[in-house]
């Protein structure tokens, strides 16, 4: 929810919107390339050798891209009511929910086995989730003018993390395997890359402030890389 702070700034401007979109796209691509895809590879390598693993990851990644494109294509009502920016926020929310649920599962399982490691993992994920909140709240707020809608969608995406932990505790712990998690990670990476390249960046570039877009994108990448370095 800390990621909703930009929507409460007194001086709302086009520059804040552009910077937030560029920053969020950098965050999502970096998460996909440095976290989700490597996690998918390492999980699937427990069952397969390199080439089948690479092929499975590529297929699941592609399915994720196709799924995200399909969701984008079949949201005509949102396009008519609030415009493209609302659709960007909505799809980002969906992708981040799908990302956060397995994160909650993994955090729970890790904490159950090693509490110290679980606390460290939870802190790292919490820091990573702040820019994810930006990627949802800013497009929703700027497209609808409603802070309540922005807060609601951001809250739903955030609460999906402890919901994943709840599922792990009550139902899923005996059934979660590295193979299943590997497939899921690759699928989610495909969704996030599609959102970043075909939704967030084009929307930021549509305002023709390319310097702001590029700098904020690079800052988002750097922020996440530093997070990985320290955690």
C-alpha positions as CSV (number, residue, x, y, z in Angstrom):
1,X,0.0,0.0,0.0
2,X,3.0,2.3,0.4
3,X,3.0,2.4,-3.4
4,X,-0.2,4.5,-3.3
5,X,1.7,7.5,-2.0
6,X,2.0,9.2,-5.4
7,X,-1.8,9.5,-5.7
8,X,-1.9,11.6,-2.6
9,X,0.6,14.2,-3.7
10,X,-0.9,17.7,-3.8
11,X,0.6,18.6,-7.1
12,X,-0.7,16.0,-9.5
13,X,1.0,16.3,-12.9
14,X,1.6,14.5,-16.1
15,X,5.2,14.0,-15.2
16,X,4.3,12.0,-12.1
17,X,2.2,9.7,-14.2
18,X,4.9,9.2,-16.9
19,X,7.6,8.6,-14.3
20,X,5.4,6.1,-12.4
21,X,4.5,4.1,-15.6
22,X,8.2,4.0,-16.7
23,X,9.3,3.0,-13.2
24,X,6.7,0.3,-12.9
25,X,7.7,-1.2,-16.3
26,X,11.4,-1.3,-15.3
27,X,10.4,-3.0,-12.1
28,X,8.2,-5.7,-13.8
29,X,10.8,-6.5,-16.5
30,X,13.6,-6.8,-13.9
31,X,11.4,-9.0,-11.6
32,X,10.7,-11.2,-14.6
33,X,14.3,-11.5,-15.8
34,X,16.2,-11.7,-12.5
35,X,13.6,-13.4,-10.2
36,X,10.8,-15.2,-12.0
37,X,12.6,-16.8,-14.9
38,X,15.7,-17.9,-12.9
39,X,13.4,-19.3,-10.3
40,X,11.5,-21.2,-13.0
41,X,14.7,-22.6,-14.4
42,X,16.0,-23.7,-11.0
43,X,12.7,-25.3,-10.0
44,X,12.4,-27.3,-13.3
45,X,16.0,-28.3,-13.3
46,X,15.2,-30.5,-10.3
47,X,13.2,-32.7,-12.7
48,X,14.8,-32.2,-16.1
49,X,18.1,-31.5,-17.8
50,X,18.8,-28.1,-19.4
51,X,17.2,-28.3,-22.9
52,X,13.8,-29.7,-21.8
53,X,13.8,-27.1,-19.0
54,X,14.6,-24.3,-21.4
55,X,11.8,-25.5,-23.7
56,X,9.2,-25.8,-20.9
57,X,10.1,-22.3,-19.6
58,X,9.9,-20.8,-23.1
59,X,6.5,-22.4,-23.7
60,X,5.0,-21.3,-20.3
61,X,6.5,-17.8,-20.9
62,X,4.8,-17.6,-24.3
63,X,1.5,-18.8,-22.9
64,X,1.7,-16.1,-20.3
65,X,2.2,-13.5,-23.0
66,X,-0.7,-14.9,-25.0
67,X,-2.9,-14.9,-21.9
68,X,-2.0,-11.3,-21.1
69,X,-2.7,-10.3,-24.7
70,X,-6.1,-12.1,-24.6
71,X,-7.1,-10.4,-21.3
72,X,-6.1,-7.0,-22.9
73,X,-8.1,-7.8,-26.0
74,X,-11.3,-8.9,-24.2
75,X,-11.8,-5.8,-21.9
76,X,-13.8,-3.6,-24.2
77,X,-16.1,-2.2,-21.4
78,X,-13.1,-0.8,-19.5
79,X,-11.7,0.7,-22.6
80,X,-15.0,2.5,-23.3
81,X,-15.6,3.7,-19.7
82,X,-12.2,4.9,-18.5
83,X,-9.7,4.5,-21.4
84,X,-6.5,2.7,-22.0
85,X,-4.8,3.8,-18.7
86,X,-7.5,2.1,-16.6
87,X,-7.0,-1.1,-18.6
88,X,-3.2,-0.9,-17.9
89,X,-3.9,-0.7,-14.1
90,X,-6.4,-3.5,-14.2
91,X,-4.2,-5.9,-16.1
92,X,-1.2,-5.0,-13.8
93,X,-3.4,-5.8,-10.8
94,X,-4.3,-9.2,-12.3
95,X,-0.7,-10.0,-13.0
96,X,0.6,-8.9,-9.6
97,X,-2.2,-11.0,-7.8
98,X,-1.0,-14.0,-9.8
99,X,2.6,-13.2,-8.8
100,X,1.9,-12.5,-5.1
101,X,-0.1,-15.7,-4.4
102,X,2.9,-18.0,-5.1
103,X,5.2,-15.6,-3.3
104,X,2.9,-15.9,-0.2
105,X,3.1,-19.7,-0.5
106,X,6.8,-19.7,-0.8
107,X,7.3,-17.3,2.1
108,X,5.1,-19.4,4.3
109,X,6.9,-22.7,3.5
110,X,10.3,-21.0,3.9
111,X,9.3,-19.5,7.3
112,X,8.0,-22.9,8.5
113,X,11.4,-24.5,7.7
114,X,13.7,-21.6,8.7
115,X,12.1,-18.6,10.5
116,X,15.2,-16.3,10.1
117,X,15.3,-17.0,6.4
118,X,11.6,-16.5,6.1
119,X,11.8,-13.1,7.8
120,X,14.6,-12.0,5.4
121,X,12.5,-13.2,2.4
122,X,9.4,-11.4,3.7
123,X,11.3,-8.2,4.0
124,X,12.8,-8.4,0.5
125,X,9.4,-9.2,-1.0
126,X,7.8,-6.3,0.9
127,X,10.3,-3.9,-0.5
128,X,9.7,-5.3,-4.0
129,X,6.0,-4.9,-3.6
130,X,6.1,-1.1,-3.1
131,X,6.7,-0.3,-6.8
132,X,4.1,-2.9,-7.7
133,X,1.6,-0.8,-5.8
134,X,2.7,2.2,-7.8
135,X,2.0,0.3,-11.1
136,X,-1.6,-0.4,-10.0
137,X,-2.6,2.7,-8.1
138,X,-1.2,5.4,-10.4
139,X,-2.9,4.2,-13.6
140,X,-6.2,3.5,-11.8
141,X,-6.2,6.9,-10.1
142,X,-5.3,8.9,-13.2
143,X,-7.8,7.2,-15.4
144,X,-10.8,7.3,-12.9
145,X,-9.9,10.2,-10.7
146,X,-10.9,8.0,-7.7
147,X,-8.5,7.4,-4.9
148,X,-11.0,4.8,-3.5
149,X,-10.7,2.7,-6.6
150,X,-6.9,3.0,-6.7
151,X,-6.7,2.0,-3.0
152,X,-9.1,-0.9,-3.5
153,X,-7.3,-2.5,-6.4
154,X,-3.9,-2.0,-4.7
155,X,-5.2,-3.5,-1.5
156,X,-6.6,-6.5,-3.3
157,X,-3.3,-7.1,-5.0
158,X,-1.4,-6.8,-1.7
159,X,-3.7,-9.0,0.4
160,X,-3.2,-11.8,-2.2
161,X,0.2,-12.4,-0.6
162,X,-1.1,-13.4,2.8
163,X,-3.9,-15.2,1.0
164,X,-1.2,-17.3,-0.7
165,X,0.2,-18.1,2.7
166,X,-3.2,-19.0,4.0
167,X,-3.7,-21.4,1.1
168,X,-0.3,-23.0,1.8
169,X,-1.1,-23.4,5.5
170,X,-4.6,-24.9,5.0
171,X,-4.6,-26.7,1.6
172,X,-1.6,-26.6,-0.7
173,X,1.5,-27.4,1.3
174,X,1.4,-31.1,0.6
175,X,0.7,-30.6,-3.2
176,X,3.1,-27.7,-4.0
177,X,6.1,-29.1,-6.0
178,X,9.1,-27.4,-7.6
179,X,7.7,-28.5,-11.0
180,X,4.4,-26.7,-10.5
181,X,6.1,-23.6,-9.1
182,X,8.4,-23.5,-12.1
183,X,5.6,-23.6,-14.6
184,X,3.8,-20.8,-12.7
185,X,6.8,-18.6,-12.5
186,X,7.5,-18.8,-16.2
187,X,3.8,-18.1,-16.9
188,X,3.7,-15.0,-14.7
189,X,7.0,-13.7,-16.2
190,X,5.3,-13.8,-19.6
191,X,2.4,-11.8,-18.3
192,X,4.6,-9.2,-16.7
193,X,6.9,-8.7,-19.7
194,X,3.8,-8.3,-22.0
195,X,2.4,-5.6,-19.6
196,X,5.7,-3.8,-19.4
197,X,6.5,-3.7,-23.2
198,X,3.0,-3.5,-24.7
199,X,1.1,-1.6,-22.0
200,X,3.1,0.5,-19.5
201,X,5.9,1.7,-21.8
202,X,3.7,2.6,-24.8
203,X,1.3,4.5,-22.4
204,X,4.2,6.4,-21.0
205,X,5.7,7.2,-24.4
206,X,2.3,8.4,-25.6
207,X,2.9,11.7,-23.7
208,X,6.1,12.3,-25.8
209,X,8.3,12.9,-22.7
210,X,10.8,10.3,-23.7
211,X,13.6,11.4,-21.4
212,X,11.4,11.1,-18.3
213,X,10.2,7.7,-19.5
214,X,13.7,6.3,-20.1
215,X,15.1,7.6,-16.9
216,X,12.2,6.4,-14.8
217,X,12.4,3.0,-16.5
218,X,16.2,2.7,-15.8
219,X,15.6,3.8,-12.2
220,X,13.0,1.1,-11.8
221,X,15.4,-1.5,-13.1
222,X,18.2,-0.2,-10.9
223,X,15.9,-0.2,-7.8
224,X,15.0,-3.8,-8.2
225,X,18.6,-4.8,-8.9
226,X,19.8,-3.1,-5.7
227,X,17.0,-5.0,-3.9
228,X,18.3,-8.3,-5.2
229,X,21.9,-7.3,-4.3
230,X,21.1,-6.5,-0.7
231,X,18.6,-9.3,-0.2
